[in-house]
Amino acid sequence: MTYTEFLAAVREQGGYADNAEAARVSEAVLSTFGDRLQPAVADRLADQLPLRIGRFVTRVGNTGRSWGVHEFVHQVARAAADDEDTAHRHAEVVLTTLADTVSGGELNKLLSQLPVGYAALLGHPELT
């Protein structure tokens, strides 16, 4: 998948007006997600994403914060300058697109590194 295809998938799934809005939302969600992940996990994930998308995940320094889903959504809201309900929707759209982009093995590794609540954000509510 290319950068443009990723943004088109986010735009379509989220009902965003254009690719610029999809890029803004993707950057806010993925940068925050990258901050949540341990560096090695973020690097493995970025390797399976289009380069420009992968940079969102790895450029923040990957501090491996221990945020639960609620705090993660709060941080996305801050990054996107949106309310928390909107940020939750952004997170679901972008992370589901991300989950559809990476291999099943990488998704399983990712899910094993996160609290159960993240599975729903990644498009797998049956795992919560």
C-alpha positions as CSV (number, residue, x, y, z in Angstrom):
1,M,0.0,0.0,0.0
2,T,1.3,3.5,-0.8
3,Y,1.0,6.7,1.2
4,T,-1.8,7.9,-1.1
5,E,-3.7,4.6,-0.9
6,F,-3.4,4.7,2.9
7,L,-4.8,8.2,3.0
8,A,-7.6,7.3,0.6
9,A,-8.6,4.4,2.8
10,V,-8.7,6.7,5.9
11,R,-10.6,9.3,3.9
12,E,-13.2,6.9,2.7
13,Q,-13.6,5.0,6.0
14,G,-13.8,8.2,8.1
15,G,-15.8,10.2,5.6
16,Y,-13.2,13.0,5.6
17,A,-13.5,15.8,3.0
18,D,-10.1,15.2,1.4
19,N,-6.7,13.7,1.7
20,A,-5.4,16.7,3.5
21,E,-7.9,16.1,6.3
22,A,-7.1,12.4,6.3
23,A,-3.3,13.2,6.5
24,R,-3.9,15.6,9.5
25,V,-5.9,12.9,11.3
26,S,-3.5,10.1,10.5
27,E,-0.6,12.1,11.7
28,A,-2.3,13.0,15.0
29,V,-3.3,9.4,15.7
30,L,-0.2,7.6,14.5
31,S,2.2,10.1,16.2
32,T,0.4,9.5,19.4
33,F,0.3,5.8,18.9
34,G,4.0,5.8,18.2
35,D,4.5,7.6,21.5
36,R,2.6,4.8,23.2
37,L,4.7,2.0,21.7
38,Q,8.1,0.7,22.8
39,P,10.8,1.7,20.2
40,A,11.4,-1.8,18.9
41,V,7.6,-2.3,18.4
42,A,7.2,1.0,16.6
43,D,10.2,0.3,14.3
44,R,8.8,-3.1,13.3
45,L,5.4,-1.6,12.7
46,A,6.9,1.3,10.6
47,D,8.7,-1.3,8.5
48,Q,5.4,-2.6,7.2
49,L,3.9,0.8,6.5
50,P,4.4,3.3,3.6
51,L,7.5,5.3,4.5
52,R,5.6,8.6,5.1
53,I,3.1,6.8,7.3
54,G,5.8,4.9,9.1
55,R,7.5,8.2,10.0
56,F,4.5,9.3,11.9
57,V,4.9,6.3,14.1
58,T,8.6,6.6,14.7
59,R,9.4,10.3,14.7
60,V,8.2,11.0,18.2
61,G,10.9,9.2,20.1
62,N,8.7,6.3,21.1
63,T,8.8,6.6,24.9
64,G,6.6,3.6,25.4
65,R,4.0,5.3,27.5
66,S,1.6,3.1,29.4
67,W,-1.5,4.9,28.4
68,G,-4.8,3.0,28.6
69,V,-7.3,3.6,25.8
70,H,-9.0,6.6,27.5
71,E,-5.7,8.4,28.0
72,F,-4.6,7.5,24.5
73,V,-7.8,9.0,23.1
74,H,-7.3,12.1,25.3
75,Q,-3.8,12.5,23.8
76,V,-5.1,12.1,20.3
77,A,-7.7,14.8,21.0
78,R,-4.9,17.1,22.1
79,A,-2.8,16.3,19.0
80,A,-5.7,16.7,16.6
81,A,-7.2,19.7,18.4
82,D,-10.6,17.9,18.5
83,D,-12.9,16.8,21.3
84,E,-12.5,13.3,22.7
85,D,-15.5,11.8,20.9
86,T,-14.1,12.9,17.6
87,A,-10.6,11.8,18.6
88,H,-12.0,8.3,19.4
89,R,-13.5,8.1,15.9
90,H,-10.3,9.3,14.4
91,A,-8.4,6.6,16.3
92,E,-10.7,3.9,15.2
93,V,-10.5,4.9,11.6
94,V,-6.8,5.3,11.4
95,L,-5.8,2.3,13.5
96,T,-8.3,0.0,11.7
97,T,-6.7,1.1,8.4
98,L,-3.3,0.5,9.9
99,A,-4.4,-3.0,11.0
100,D,-5.6,-3.7,7.5
101,T,-2.2,-2.7,6.1
102,V,0.2,-4.8,8.2
103,S,0.6,-8.5,8.2
104,G,-1.4,-10.7,10.5
105,G,1.7,-11.7,12.4
106,E,2.7,-8.1,13.0
107,L,-0.9,-7.3,14.1
108,N,-0.8,-10.2,16.6
109,K,2.6,-9.0,17.9
110,L,1.2,-5.4,18.2
111,L,-1.9,-6.6,20.0
112,S,0.1,-8.6,22.5
113,Q,2.0,-5.5,23.5
114,L,-1.1,-3.4,24.2
115,P,-3.9,-3.5,26.8
116,V,-7.0,-5.4,25.6
117,G,-9.0,-2.2,24.9
118,Y,-6.8,-1.3,22.0
119,A,-8.1,-4.3,20.0
120,A,-11.3,-2.5,19.3
121,L,-9.5,0.6,18.1
122,L,-7.5,-1.7,15.7
123,G,-10.8,-3.1,14.3
124,H,-11.0,-6.3,16.3
125,P,-13.6,-5.7,19.1
126,E,-14.1,-9.4,19.3
127,L,-10.7,-9.6,21.1
128,T,-11.8,-7.3,24.0
